[in-house]
Amino acid sequence: MQSQLQPMAEVPWWRVGTMWLVVGGLAVVVAGSVALAVTAWTGADIVVLEAPAARTVATTPALQGRNHAAAPPLARP
């Protein structure tokens, strides 16, 4: 007995599962990119036009602590 191959019935493009996998993946990437761009645009920091003071009273203890930690150990006599 010889089996006869019958041609497959033509399926509309919207019924092909692989197509939805590809298009769905791309749609998720585009939606995520748009959401990230909106978040970055709305949550951006303000631009500071003037330079901050070199040393202020609030940062002086921090600078002293950093300098102390970075200093080489003292030689003991």
HULINWO-V140011 format. One record per residue. N is the residue number from 1. RES is the residue in three letters. PHI is phi as a letter, one per 20 degrees, with the letter a starting at -180 (999 if undefined). Layout:
N/RES/PHI ; N/RES/PHI
This chain:
1/MET/999 ; 2/GLN/d ; 3/SER/e ; 4/GLN/d ; 5/LEU/e ; 6/GLN/d ; 7/PRO/f ; 8/MET/f ; 9/ALA/f ; 10/GLU/f ; 11/VAL/d ; 12/PRO/f ; 13/TRP/f ; 14/TRP/f ; 15/ARG/d ; 16/VAL/e ; 17/GLY/f ; 18/THR/f ; 19/MET/f ; 20/TRP/f ; 21/LEU/f ; 22/VAL/f ; 23/VAL/f ; 24/GLY/f ; 25/GLY/f ; 26/LEU/f ; 27/ALA/f ; 28/VAL/f ; 29/VAL/f ; 30/VAL/f ; 31/ALA/f ; 32/GLY/f ; 33/SER/f ; 34/VAL/f ; 35/ALA/f ; 36/LEU/f ; 37/ALA/f ; 38/VAL/f ; 39/THR/f ; 40/ALA/f ; 41/TRP/f ; 42/THR/e ; 43/GLY/d ; 44/ALA/f ; 45/ASP/f ; 46/ILE/f ; 47/VAL/e ; 48/VAL/e ; 49/LEU/e ; 50/GLU/d ; 51/ALA/f ; 52/PRO/f ; 53/ALA/f ; 54/ALA/f ; 55/ARG/c ; 56/THR/c ; 57/VAL/f ; 58/ALA/f ; 59/THR/e ; 60/THR/f ; 61/PRO/f ; 62/ALA/f ; 63/LEU/f ; 64/GLN/f ; 65/GLY/f ; 66/ARG/f ; 67/ASN/f ; 68/HIS/f ; 69/ALA/f ; 70/ALA/e ; 71/ALA/f ; 72/PRO/f ; 73/PRO/f ; 74/LEU/f ; 75/ALA/f ; 76/ARG/e ; 77/PRO/f
